[in-house]
Amino acid sequence: MKRYFRAGFDMMKVFIVFTGFTILFYYAIIWINLEYQDYHRYDQPEGSALRVTKMAENEPDQWLNRLIFFYTDGE
């Protein structure tokens, strides 16, 4: 009989630890969400920012070149 109480007590300890860490993880995710909620990643850059991309010309075989580039480089 003592063995069943010990097993039940150990099961309750595991359940309490699991529930505690689940609640801690939940509130950590909420805190991270609130921290980055007002973070505007797509604002216009300030200062001496440079444009690093160039629009591609309209070539007739552009889709084929892009497909081959995707398969070879994975980008």
mmCIF file of the N, C-alpha and C atoms, coordinates in Angstrom:
data_MODEL
# 
_entry.id   MODEL 
# 
loop_
_atom_site.group_PDB 
_atom_site.id 
_atom_site.type_symbol 
_atom_site.label_atom_id 
_atom_site.label_alt_id 
_atom_site.label_comp_id 
_atom_site.label_asym_id 
_atom_site.label_entity_id 
_atom_site.label_seq_id 
_atom_site.pdbx_PDB_ins_code 
_atom_site.Cartn_x 
_atom_site.Cartn_y 
_atom_site.Cartn_z 
_atom_site.occupancy 
_atom_site.B_iso_or_equiv 
_atom_site.pdbx_formal_charge 
_atom_site.auth_seq_id 
_atom_site.auth_comp_id 
_atom_site.auth_asym_id 
_atom_site.auth_atom_id 
_atom_site.pdbx_PDB_model_num 
ATOM 1   N N  . MET A 1 1  ? 0.824  -1.190 0.000   1.00 0.00 ? 1  MET A N  1 
ATOM 2   C CA . MET A 1 1  ? 0.000  0.000  0.000   1.00 0.00 ? 1  MET A CA 1 
ATOM 3   C C  . MET A 1 1  ? 0.871  1.259  0.000   1.00 0.00 ? 1  MET A C  1 
ATOM 4   N N  . LYS A 1 2  ? 1.979  1.176  0.725   1.00 0.00 ? 2  LYS A N  1 
ATOM 5   C CA . LYS A 1 2  ? 2.877  2.321  0.794   1.00 0.00 ? 2  LYS A CA 1 
ATOM 6   C C  . LYS A 1 2  ? 3.485  2.619  -0.576  1.00 0.00 ? 2  LYS A C  1 
ATOM 7   N N  . ARG A 1 3  ? 3.687  1.590  -1.372  1.00 0.00 ? 3  ARG A N  1 
ATOM 8   C CA . ARG A 1 3  ? 4.266  1.756  -2.701  1.00 0.00 ? 3  ARG A CA 1 
ATOM 9   C C  . ARG A 1 3  ? 3.324  2.535  -3.614  1.00 0.00 ? 3  ARG A C  1 
ATOM 10  N N  . TYR A 1 4  ? 2.008  2.314  -3.491  1.00 0.00 ? 4  TYR A N  1 
ATOM 11  C CA . TYR A 1 4  ? 1.033  3.033  -4.315  1.00 0.00 ? 4  TYR A CA 1 
ATOM 12  C C  . TYR A 1 4  ? 0.982  4.512  -3.949  1.00 0.00 ? 4  TYR A C  1 
ATOM 13  N N  . PHE A 1 5  ? 1.060  4.816  -2.665  1.00 0.00 ? 5  PHE A N  1 
ATOM 14  C CA . PHE A 1 5  ? 1.088  6.228  -2.256  1.00 0.00 ? 5  PHE A CA 1 
ATOM 15  C C  . PHE A 1 5  ? 2.361  6.918  -2.746  1.00 0.00 ? 5  PHE A C  1 
ATOM 16  N N  . ARG A 1 6  ? 3.465  6.199  -2.687  1.00 0.00 ? 6  ARG A N  1 
ATOM 17  C CA . ARG A 1 6  ? 4.728  6.778  -3.159  1.00 0.00 ? 6  ARG A CA 1 
ATOM 18  C C  . ARG A 1 6  ? 4.663  7.035  -4.672  1.00 0.00 ? 6  ARG A C  1 
ATOM 19  N N  . ALA A 1 7  ? 4.106  6.106  -5.443  1.00 0.00 ? 7  ALA A N  1 
ATOM 20  C CA . ALA A 1 7  ? 3.967  6.277  -6.885  1.00 0.00 ? 7  ALA A CA 1 
ATOM 21  C C  . ALA A 1 7  ? 3.029  7.439  -7.197  1.00 0.00 ? 7  ALA A C  1 
ATOM 22  N N  . GLY A 1 8  ? 1.935  7.548  -6.449  1.00 0.00 ? 8  GLY A N  1 
ATOM 23  C CA . GLY A 1 8  ? 1.002  8.661  -6.641  1.00 0.00 ? 8  GLY A CA 1 
ATOM 24  C C  . GLY A 1 8  ? 1.645  9.994  -6.300  1.00 0.00 ? 8  GLY A C  1 
ATOM 25  N N  . PHE A 1 9  ? 2.441  10.034 -5.226  1.00 0.00 ? 9  PHE A N  1 
ATOM 26  C CA . PHE A 1 9  ? 3.141  11.258 -4.838  1.00 0.00 ? 9  PHE A CA 1 
ATOM 27  C C  . PHE A 1 9  ? 4.160  11.664 -5.897  1.00 0.00 ? 9  PHE A C  1 
ATOM 28  N N  . ASP A 1 10 ? 4.906  10.680 -6.437  1.00 0.00 ? 10 ASP A N  1 
ATOM 29  C CA . ASP A 1 10 ? 5.870  10.976 -7.503  1.00 0.00 ? 10 ASP A CA 1 
ATOM 30  C C  . ASP A 1 10 ? 5.166  11.472 -8.763  1.00 0.00 ? 10 ASP A C  1 
ATOM 31  N N  . MET A 1 11 ? 4.014  10.902 -9.073  1.00 0.00 ? 11 MET A N  1 
ATOM 32  C CA . MET A 1 11 ? 3.251  11.344 -10.236 1.00 0.00 ? 11 MET A CA 1 
ATOM 33  C C  . MET A 1 11 ? 2.750  12.775 -10.043 1.00 0.00 ? 11 MET A C  1 
ATOM 34  N N  . MET A 1 12 ? 2.335  13.124 -8.860  1.00 0.00 ? 12 MET A N  1 
ATOM 35  C CA . MET A 1 12 ? 1.887  14.488 -8.587  1.00 0.00 ? 12 MET A CA 1 
ATOM 36  C C  . MET A 1 12 ? 3.044  15.475 -8.695  1.00 0.00 ? 12 MET A C  1 
ATOM 37  N N  . LYS A 1 13 ? 4.237  15.080 -8.241  1.00 0.00 ? 13 LYS A N  1 
ATOM 38  C CA . LYS A 1 13 ? 5.401  15.962 -8.368  1.00 0.00 ? 13 LYS A CA 1 
ATOM 39  C C  . LYS A 1 13 ? 5.709  16.243 -9.835  1.00 0.00 ? 13 LYS A C  1 
ATOM 40  N N  . VAL A 1 14 ? 5.696  15.207 -10.655 1.00 0.00 ? 14 VAL A N  1 
ATOM 41  C CA . VAL A 1 14 ? 5.959  15.386 -12.087 1.00 0.00 ? 14 VAL A CA 1 
ATOM 42  C C  . VAL A 1 14 ? 4.888  16.269 -12.712 1.00 0.00 ? 14 VAL A C  1 
ATOM 43  N N  . PHE A 1 15 ? 3.632  16.066 -12.349 1.00 0.00 ? 15 PHE A N  1 
ATOM 44  C CA . PHE A 1 15 ? 2.546  16.881 -12.885 1.00 0.00 ? 15 PHE A CA 1 
ATOM 45  C C  . PHE A 1 15 ? 2.698  18.341 -12.476 1.00 0.00 ? 15 PHE A C  1 
ATOM 46  N N  . ILE A 1 16 ? 3.069  18.596 -11.247 1.00 0.00 ? 16 ILE A N  1 
ATOM 47  C CA . ILE A 1 16 ? 3.229  19.978 -10.773 1.00 0.00 ? 16 ILE A CA 1 
ATOM 48  C C  . ILE A 1 16 ? 4.409  20.654 -11.476 1.00 0.00 ? 16 ILE A C  1 
ATOM 49  N N  . VAL A 1 17 ? 5.517  19.946 -11.636 1.00 0.00 ? 17 VAL A N  1 
ATOM 50  C CA . VAL A 1 17 ? 6.681  20.517 -12.321 1.00 0.00 ? 17 VAL A CA 1 
ATOM 51  C C  . VAL A 1 17 ? 6.344  20.788 -13.787 1.00 0.00 ? 17 VAL A C  1 
ATOM 52  N N  . PHE A 1 18 ? 5.675  19.848 -14.452 1.00 0.00 ? 18 PHE A N  1 
ATOM 53  C CA . PHE A 1 18 ? 5.288  20.032 -15.842 1.00 0.00 ? 18 PHE A CA 1 
ATOM 54  C C  . PHE A 1 18 ? 4.344  21.221 -15.995 1.00 0.00 ? 18 PHE A C  1 
ATOM 55  N N  . THR A 1 19 ? 3.365  21.335 -15.129 1.00 0.00 ? 19 THR A N  1 
ATOM 56  C CA . THR A 1 19 ? 2.419  22.446 -15.189 1.00 0.00 ? 19 THR A CA 1 
ATOM 57  C C  . THR A 1 19 ? 3.136  23.767 -14.922 1.00 0.00 ? 19 THR A C  1 
ATOM 58  N N  . GLY A 1 20 ? 4.043  23.780 -13.965 1.00 0.00 ? 20 GLY A N  1 
ATOM 59  C CA . GLY A 1 20 ? 4.783  25.003 -13.667 1.00 0.00 ? 20 GLY A CA 1 
ATOM 60  C C  . GLY A 1 20 ? 5.620  25.470 -14.840 1.00 0.00 ? 20 GLY A C  1 
ATOM 61  N N  . PHE A 1 21 ? 6.338  24.559 -15.479 1.00 0.00 ? 21 PHE A N  1 
ATOM 62  C CA . PHE A 1 21 ? 7.150  24.949 -16.628 1.00 0.00 ? 21 PHE A CA 1 
ATOM 63  C C  . PHE A 1 21 ? 6.291  25.351 -17.824 1.00 0.00 ? 21 PHE A C  1 
ATOM 64  N N  . THR A 1 22 ? 5.125  24.719 -17.976 1.00 0.00 ? 22 THR A N  1 
ATOM 65  C CA . THR A 1 22 ? 4.223  25.112 -19.054 1.00 0.00 ? 22 THR A CA 1 
ATOM 66  C C  . THR A 1 22 ? 3.728  26.530 -18.850 1.00 0.00 ? 22 THR A C  1 
ATOM 67  N N  . ILE A 1 23 ? 3.352  26.869 -17.646 1.00 0.00 ? 23 ILE A N  1 
ATOM 68  C CA . ILE A 1 23 ? 2.894  28.224 -17.342 1.00 0.00 ? 23 ILE A CA 1 
ATOM 69  C C  . ILE A 1 23 ? 4.036  29.222 -17.507 1.00 0.00 ? 23 ILE A C  1 
ATOM 70  N N  . LEU A 1 24 ? 5.226  28.871 -17.065 1.00 0.00 ? 24 LEU A N  1 
ATOM 71  C CA . LEU A 1 24 ? 6.389  29.739 -17.242 1.00 0.00 ? 24 LEU A CA 1 
ATOM 72  C C  . LEU A 1 24 ? 6.680  29.979 -18.725 1.00 0.00 ? 24 LEU A C  1 
ATOM 73  N N  . PHE A 1 25 ? 6.639  28.950 -19.532 1.00 0.00 ? 25 PHE A N  1 
ATOM 74  C CA . PHE A 1 25 ? 6.867  29.085 -20.964 1.00 0.00 ? 25 PHE A CA 1 
ATOM 75  C C  . PHE A 1 25 ? 5.791  29.962 -21.598 1.00 0.00 ? 25 PHE A C  1 
ATOM 76  N N  . TYR A 1 26 ? 4.536  29.788 -21.201 1.00 0.00 ? 26 TYR A N  1 
ATOM 77  C CA . TYR A 1 26 ? 3.433  30.581 -21.740 1.00 0.00 ? 26 TYR A CA 1 
ATOM 78  C C  . TYR A 1 26 ? 3.639  32.070 -21.457 1.00 0.00 ? 26 TYR A C  1 
ATOM 79  N N  . TYR A 1 27 ? 3.975  32.402 -20.234 1.00 0.00 ? 27 TYR A N  1 
ATOM 80  C CA . TYR A 1 27 ? 4.168  33.810 -19.900 1.00 0.00 ? 27 TYR A CA 1 
ATOM 81  C C  . TYR A 1 27 ? 5.443  34.371 -20.522 1.00 0.00 ? 27 TYR A C  1 
ATOM 82  N N  . ALA A 1 28 ? 6.444  33.532 -20.749 1.00 0.00 ? 28 ALA A N  1 
ATOM 83  C CA . ALA A 1 28 ? 7.644  34.002 -21.446 1.00 0.00 ? 28 ALA A CA 1 
ATOM 84  C C  . ALA A 1 28 ? 7.319  34.339 -22.892 1.00 0.00 ? 28 ALA A C  1 
ATOM 85  N N  . ILE A 1 29 ? 6.511  33.529 -23.544 1.00 0.00 ? 29 ILE A N  1 
ATOM 86  C CA . ILE A 1 29 ? 6.104  33.818 -24.921 1.00 0.00 ? 29 ILE A CA 1 
ATOM 87  C C  . ILE A 1 29 ? 5.265  35.088 -24.971 1.00 0.00 ? 29 ILE A C  1 
ATOM 88  N N  . ILE A 1 30 ? 4.374  35.289 -24.023 1.00 0.00 ? 30 ILE A N  1 
ATOM 89  C CA . ILE A 1 30 ? 3.584  36.521 -23.978 1.00 0.00 ? 30 ILE A CA 1 
ATOM 90  C C  . ILE A 1 30 ? 4.491  37.726 -23.769 1.00 0.00 ? 30 ILE A C  1 
ATOM 91  N N  . TRP A 1 31 ? 5.486  37.621 -22.897 1.00 0.00 ? 31 TRP A N  1 
ATOM 92  C CA . TRP A 1 31 ? 6.410  38.731 -22.655 1.00 0.00 ? 31 TRP A CA 1 
ATOM 93  C C  . TRP A 1 31 ? 7.207  39.072 -23.916 1.00 0.00 ? 31 TRP A C  1 
ATOM 94  N N  . ILE A 1 32 ? 7.673  38.042 -24.627 1.00 0.00 ? 32 ILE A N  1 
ATOM 95  C CA . ILE A 1 32 ? 8.420  38.281 -25.865 1.00 0.00 ? 32 ILE A CA 1 
ATOM 96  C C  . ILE A 1 32 ? 7.521  38.927 -26.902 1.00 0.00 ? 32 ILE A C  1 
ATOM 97  N N  . ASN A 1 33 ? 6.279  38.481 -26.984 1.00 0.00 ? 33 ASN A N  1 
ATOM 98  C CA . ASN A 1 33 ? 5.340  39.071 -27.933 1.00 0.00 ? 33 ASN A CA 1 
ATOM 99  C C  . ASN A 1 33 ? 5.093  40.545 -27.615 1.00 0.00 ? 33 ASN A C  1 
ATOM 100 N N  . LEU A 1 34 ? 4.918  40.878 -26.362 1.00 0.00 ? 34 LEU A N  1 
ATOM 101 C CA . LEU A 1 34 ? 4.701  42.278 -25.989 1.00 0.00 ? 34 LEU A CA 1 
ATOM 102 C C  . LEU A 1 34 ? 5.949  43.116 -26.229 1.00 0.00 ? 34 LEU A C  1 
ATOM 103 N N  . GLU A 1 35 ? 7.122  42.511 -26.074 1.00 0.00 ? 35 GLU A N  1 
ATOM 104 C CA . GLU A 1 35 ? 8.368  43.239 -26.282 1.00 0.00 ? 35 GLU A CA 1 
ATOM 105 C C  . GLU A 1 35 ? 8.533  43.650 -27.738 1.00 0.00 ? 35 GLU A C  1 
ATOM 106 N N  . TYR A 1 36 ? 8.175  42.770 -28.663 1.00 0.00 ? 36 TYR A N  1 
ATOM 107 C CA . TYR A 1 36 ? 8.378  43.029 -30.084 1.00 0.00 ? 36 TYR A CA 1 
ATOM 108 C C  . TYR A 1 36 ? 7.105  43.445 -30.810 1.00 0.00 ? 36 TYR A C  1 
ATOM 109 N N  . GLN A 1 37 ? 6.035  43.719 -30.095 1.00 0.00 ? 37 GLN A N  1 
ATOM 110 C CA . GLN A 1 37 ? 4.770  44.077 -30.735 1.00 0.00 ? 37 GLN A CA 1 
ATOM 111 C C  . GLN A 1 37 ? 4.868  45.419 -31.459 1.00 0.00 ? 37 GLN A C  1 
ATOM 112 N N  . ASP A 1 38 ? 5.546  46.383 -30.916 1.00 0.00 ? 38 ASP A N  1 
ATOM 113 C CA . ASP A 1 38 ? 5.659  47.705 -31.521 1.00 0.00 ? 38 ASP A CA 1 
ATOM 114 C C  . ASP A 1 38 ? 6.954  47.878 -32.291 1.00 0.00 ? 38 ASP A C  1 
ATOM 115 N N  . TYR A 1 39 ? 7.605  46.805 -32.637 1.00 0.00 ? 39 TYR A N  1 
ATOM 116 C CA . TYR A 1 39 ? 8.856  46.862 -33.380 1.00 0.00 ? 39 TYR A CA 1 
ATOM 117 C C  . TYR A 1 39 ? 8.512  46.907 -34.860 1.00 0.00 ? 39 TYR A C  1 
ATOM 118 N N  . HIS A 1 40 ? 8.828  48.027 -35.502 1.00 0.00 ? 40 HIS A N  1 
ATOM 119 C CA . HIS A 1 40 ? 8.471  48.216 -36.903 1.00 0.00 ? 40 HIS A CA 1 
ATOM 120 C C  . HIS A 1 40 ? 9.672  47.870 -37.773 1.00 0.00 ? 40 HIS A C  1 
ATOM 121 N N  . ARG A 1 41 ? 9.655  46.680 -38.337 1.00 0.00 ? 41 ARG A N  1 
ATOM 122 C CA . ARG A 1 41 ? 10.784 46.228 -39.146 1.00 0.00 ? 41 ARG A CA 1 
ATOM 123 C C  . ARG A 1 41 ? 10.792 46.861 -40.529 1.00 0.00 ? 41 ARG A C  1 
ATOM 124 N N  . TYR A 1 42 ? 9.638  47.303 -41.006 1.00 0.00 ? 42 TYR A N  1 
ATOM 125 C CA . TYR A 1 42 ? 9.545  47.750 -42.387 1.00 0.00 ? 42 TYR A CA 1 
ATOM 126 C C  . TYR A 1 42 ? 9.442  49.260 -42.512 1.00 0.00 ? 42 TYR A C  1 
ATOM 127 N N  . ASP A 1 43 ? 9.929  49.987 -41.526 1.00 0.00 ? 43 ASP A N  1 
ATOM 128 C CA . ASP A 1 43 ? 9.977  51.439 -41.637 1.00 0.00 ? 43 ASP A CA 1 
ATOM 129 C C  . ASP A 1 43 ? 11.035 51.836 -42.656 1.00 0.00 ? 43 ASP A C  1 
ATOM 130 N N  . GLN A 1 44 ? 10.895 53.051 -43.158 1.00 0.00 ? 44 GLN A N  1 
ATOM 131 C CA . GLN A 1 44 ? 11.902 53.565 -44.078 1.00 0.00 ? 44 GLN A CA 1 
ATOM 132 C C  . GLN A 1 44 ? 13.212 53.737 -43.323 1.00 0.00 ? 44 GLN A C  1 
ATOM 133 N N  . PRO A 1 45 ? 14.327 53.334 -43.911 1.00 0.00 ? 45 PRO A N  1 
ATOM 134 C CA . PRO A 1 45 ? 15.609 53.491 -43.224 1.00 0.00 ? 45 PRO A CA 1 
ATOM 135 C C  . PRO A 1 45 ? 15.993 54.954 -43.108 1.00 0.00 ? 45 PRO A C  1 
ATOM 136 N N  . GLU A 1 46 ? 16.685 55.259 -42.039 1.00 0.00 ? 46 GLU A N  1 
ATOM 137 C CA . GLU A 1 46 ? 17.138 56.624 -41.804 1.00 0.00 ? 46 GLU A CA 1 
ATOM 138 C C  . GLU A 1 46 ? 18.649 56.684 -41.994 1.00 0.00 ? 46 GLU A C  1 
ATOM 139 N N  . GLY A 1 47 ? 19.145 57.859 -42.298 1.00 0.00 ? 47 GLY A N  1 
ATOM 140 C CA . GLY A 1 47 ? 20.587 58.027 -42.444 1.00 0.00 ? 47 GLY A CA 1 
ATOM 141 C C  . GLY A 1 47 ? 21.036 57.768 -43.870 1.00 0.00 ? 47 GLY A C  1 
ATOM 142 N N  . SER A 1 48 ? 22.227 57.228 -43.998 1.00 0.00 ? 48 SER A N  1 
ATOM 143 C CA . SER A 1 48 ? 22.815 57.026 -45.331 1.00 0.00 ? 48 SER A CA 1 
ATOM 144 C C  . SER A 1 48 ? 22.630 55.580 -45.781 1.00 0.00 ? 48 SER A C  1 
ATOM 145 N N  . ALA A 1 49 ? 21.399 55.140 -45.886 1.00 0.00 ? 49 ALA A N  1 
ATOM 146 C CA . ALA A 1 49 ? 21.108 53.780 -46.320 1.00 0.00 ? 49 ALA A CA 1 
ATOM 147 C C  . ALA A 1 49 ? 21.246 53.683 -47.837 1.00 0.00 ? 49 ALA A C  1 
ATOM 148 N N  . LEU A 1 50 ? 21.689 52.544 -48.316 1.00 0.00 ? 50 LEU A N  1 
ATOM 149 C CA . LEU A 1 50 ? 21.866 52.316 -49.740 1.00 0.00 ? 50 LEU A CA 1 
ATOM 150 C C  . LEU A 1 50 ? 20.931 51.218 -50.203 1.00 0.00 ? 50 LEU A C  1 
ATOM 151 N N  . ARG A 1 51 ? 20.438 51.348 -51.423 1.00 0.00 ? 51 ARG A N  1 
ATOM 152 C CA . ARG A 1 51 ? 19.613 50.293 -52.006 1.00 0.00 ? 51 ARG A CA 1 
ATOM 153 C C  . ARG A 1 51 ? 20.562 49.216 -52.525 1.00 0.00 ? 51 ARG A C  1 
ATOM 154 N N  . VAL A 1 52 ? 20.328 47.982 -52.143 1.00 0.00 ? 52 VAL A N  1 
ATOM 155 C CA . VAL A 1 52 ? 21.248 46.912 -52.518 1.00 0.00 ? 52 VAL A CA 1 
ATOM 156 C C  . VAL A 1 52 ? 20.661 45.980 -53.564 1.00 0.00 ? 52 VAL A C  1 
ATOM 157 N N  . THR A 1 53 ? 19.466 46.227 -54.020 1.00 0.00 ? 53 THR A N  1 
ATOM 158 C CA . THR A 1 53 ? 18.881 45.386 -55.054 1.00 0.00 ? 53 THR A CA 1 
ATOM 159 C C  . THR A 1 53 ? 18.610 46.221 -56.289 1.00 0.00 ? 53 THR A C  1 
ATOM 160 N N  . LYS A 1 54 ? 18.546 45.562 -57.414 1.00 0.00 ? 54 LYS A N  1 
ATOM 161 C CA . LYS A 1 54 ? 18.250 46.234 -58.663 1.00 0.00 ? 54 LYS A CA 1 
ATOM 162 C C  . LYS A 1 54 ? 17.159 45.437 -59.355 1.00 0.00 ? 54 LYS A C  1 
ATOM 163 N N  . MET A 1 55 ? 16.206 46.110 -59.922 1.00 0.00 ? 55 MET A N  1 
ATOM 164 C CA . MET A 1 55 ? 15.127 45.424 -60.620 1.00 0.00 ? 55 MET A CA 1 
ATOM 165 C C  . MET A 1 55 ? 15.696 44.745 -61.859 1.00 0.00 ? 55 MET A C  1 
ATOM 166 N N  . ALA A 1 56 ? 15.260 43.528 -62.102 1.00 0.00 ? 56 ALA A N  1 
ATOM 167 C CA . ALA A 1 56 ? 15.753 42.779 -63.252 1.00 0.00 ? 56 ALA A CA 1 
ATOM 168 C C  . ALA A 1 56 ? 15.093 43.298 -64.528 1.00 0.00 ? 56 ALA A C  1 
ATOM 169 N N  . GLU A 1 57 ? 15.821 43.198 -65.625 1.00 0.00 ? 57 GLU A N  1 
ATOM 170 C CA . GLU A 1 57 ? 15.281 43.581 -66.913 1.00 0.00 ? 57 GLU A CA 1 
ATOM 171 C C  . GLU A 1 57 ? 14.305 42.512 -67.366 1.00 0.00 ? 57 GLU A C  1 
ATOM 172 N N  . ASN A 1 58 ? 13.396 42.891 -68.202 1.00 0.00 ? 58 ASN A N  1 
ATOM 173 C CA . ASN A 1 58 ? 12.406 41.931 -68.704 1.00 0.00 ? 58 ASN A CA 1 
ATOM 174 C C  . ASN A 1 58 ? 13.005 41.124 -69.850 1.00 0.00 ? 58 ASN A C  1 
ATOM 175 N N  . GLU A 1 59 ? 13.638 40.035 -69.516 1.00 0.00 ? 59 GLU A N  1 
ATOM 176 C CA . GLU A 1 59 ? 14.204 39.136 -70.509 1.00 0.00 ? 59 GLU A CA 1 
ATOM 177 C C  . GLU A 1 59 ? 13.167 38.073 -70.836 1.00 0.00 ? 59 GLU A C  1 
ATOM 178 N N  . PRO A 1 60 ? 13.173 37.561 -72.044 1.00 0.00 ? 60 PRO A N  1 
ATOM 179 C CA . PRO A 1 60 ? 12.179 36.538 -72.383 1.00 0.00 ? 60 PRO A CA 1 
ATOM 180 C C  . PRO A 1 60 ? 12.398 35.229 -71.620 1.00 0.00 ? 60 PRO A C  1 
ATOM 181 N N  . ASP A 1 61 ? 13.638 34.866 -71.313 1.00 0.00 ? 61 ASP A N  1 
ATOM 182 C CA . ASP A 1 61 ? 13.919 33.607 -70.619 1.00 0.00 ? 61 ASP A CA 1 
ATOM 183 C C  . ASP A 1 61 ? 14.246 33.828 -69.149 1.00 0.00 ? 61 ASP A C  1 
ATOM 184 N N  . GLN A 1 62 ? 13.736 34.890 -68.575 1.00 0.00 ? 62 GLN A N  1 
ATOM 185 C CA . GLN A 1 62 ? 14.077 35.209 -67.190 1.00 0.00 ? 62 GLN A CA 1 
ATOM 186 C C  . GLN A 1 62 ? 13.559 34.146 -66.228 1.00 0.00 ? 62 GLN A C  1 
ATOM 187 N N  . TRP A 1 63 ? 12.370 33.625 -66.428 1.00 0.00 ? 63 TRP A N  1 
ATOM 188 C CA . TRP A 1 63 ? 11.824 32.632 -65.511 1.00 0.00 ? 63 TRP A CA 1 
ATOM 189 C C  . TRP A 1 63 ? 12.658 31.353 -65.531 1.00 0.00 ? 63 TRP A C  1 
ATOM 190 N N  . LEU A 1 64 ? 13.183 30.992 -66.711 1.00 0.00 ? 64 LEU A N  1 
ATOM 191 C CA . LEU A 1 64 ? 14.010 29.792 -66.785 1.00 0.00 ? 64 LEU A CA 1 
ATOM 192 C C  . LEU A 1 64 ? 15.348 29.998 -66.071 1.00 0.00 ? 64 LEU A C  1 
ATOM 193 N N  . ASN A 1 65 ? 15.936 31.162 -66.250 1.00 0.00 ? 65 ASN A N  1 
ATOM 194 C CA . ASN A 1 65 ? 17.197 31.460 -65.555 1.00 0.00 ? 65 ASN A CA 1 
ATOM 195 C C  . ASN A 1 65 ? 16.997 31.486 -64.049 1.00 0.00 ? 65 ASN A C  1 
ATOM 196 N N  . ARG A 1 66 ? 15.881 32.068 -63.586 1.00 0.00 ? 66 ARG A N  1 
ATOM 197 C CA . ARG A 1 66 ? 15.610 32.108 -62.144 1.00 0.00 ? 66 ARG A CA 1 
ATOM 198 C C  . ARG A 1 66 ? 15.380 30.705 -61.600 1.00 0.00 ? 66 ARG A C  1 
ATOM 199 N N  . LEU A 1 67 ? 14.698 29.851 -62.377 1.00 0.00 ? 67 LEU A N  1 
ATOM 200 C CA . LEU A 1 67 ? 14.457 28.481 -61.935 1.00 0.00 ? 67 LEU A CA 1 
ATOM 201 C C  . LEU A 1 67 ? 15.766 27.696 -61.827 1.00 0.00 ? 67 LEU A C  1 
ATOM 202 N N  . ILE A 1 68 ? 16.631 27.841 -62.801 1.00 0.00 ? 68 ILE A N  1 
ATOM 203 C CA . ILE A 1 68 ? 17.930 27.163 -62.750 1.00 0.00 ? 68 ILE A CA 1 
ATOM 204 C C  . ILE A 1 68 ? 18.758 27.706 -61.590 1.00 0.00 ? 68 ILE A C  1 
ATOM 205 N N  . PHE A 1 69 ? 18.724 29.016 -61.372 1.00 0.00 ? 69 PHE A N  1 
ATOM 206 C CA . PHE A 1 69 ? 19.439 29.602 -60.247 1.00 0.00 ? 69 PHE A CA 1 
ATOM 207 C C  . PHE A 1 69 ? 18.912 29.071 -58.925 1.00 0.00 ? 69 PHE A C  1 
ATOM 208 N N  . PHE A 1 70 ? 17.592 28.914 -58.826 1.00 0.00 ? 70 PHE A N  1 
ATOM 209 C CA . PHE A 1 70 ? 16.992 28.374 -57.599 1.00 0.00 ? 70 PHE A CA 1 
ATOM 210 C C  . PHE A 1 70 ? 17.447 26.941 -57.356 1.00 0.00 ? 70 PHE A C  1 
ATOM 211 N N  . TYR A 1 71 ? 17.464 26.128 -58.388 1.00 0.00 ? 71 TYR A N  1 
ATOM 212 C CA . TYR A 1 71 ? 17.861 24.733 -58.216 1.00 0.00 ? 71 TYR A CA 1 
ATOM 213 C C  . TYR A 1 71 ? 19.354 24.594 -57.906 1.00 0.00 ? 71 TYR A C  1 
ATOM 214 N N  . THR A 1 72 ? 20.187 25.470 -58.469 1.00 0.00 ? 72 THR A N  1 
ATOM 215 C CA . THR A 1 72 ? 21.618 25.323 -58.228 1.00 0.00 ? 72 THR A CA 1 
ATOM 216 C C  . THR A 1 72 ? 22.043 25.931 -56.895 1.00 0.00 ? 72 THR A C  1 
ATOM 217 N N  . ASP A 1 73 ? 21.500 27.099 -56.548 1.00 0.00 ? 73 ASP A N  1 
ATOM 218 C CA . ASP A 1 73 ? 21.935 27.782 -55.320 1.00 0.00 ? 73 ASP A CA 1 
ATOM 219 C C  . ASP A 1 73 ? 20.949 27.659 -54.178 1.00 0.00 ? 73 ASP A C  1 
ATOM 220 N N  . GLY A 1 74 ? 19.720 27.329 -54.472 1.00 0.00 ? 74 GLY A N  1 
ATOM 221 C CA . GLY A 1 74 ? 18.718 27.200 -53.423 1.00 0.00 ? 74 GLY A CA 1 
ATOM 222 C C  . GLY A 1 74 ? 18.204 28.524 -52.915 1.00 0.00 ? 74 GLY A C  1 
ATOM 223 N N  . GLU A 1 75 ? 18.321 29.571 -53.697 1.00 0.00 ? 75 GLU A N  1 
ATOM 224 C CA . GLU A 1 75 ? 17.832 30.897 -53.283 1.00 0.00 ? 75 GLU A CA 1 
ATOM 225 C C  . GLU A 1 75 ? 16.795 31.382 -54.251 1.00 0.00 ? 75 GLU A C  1 
# 
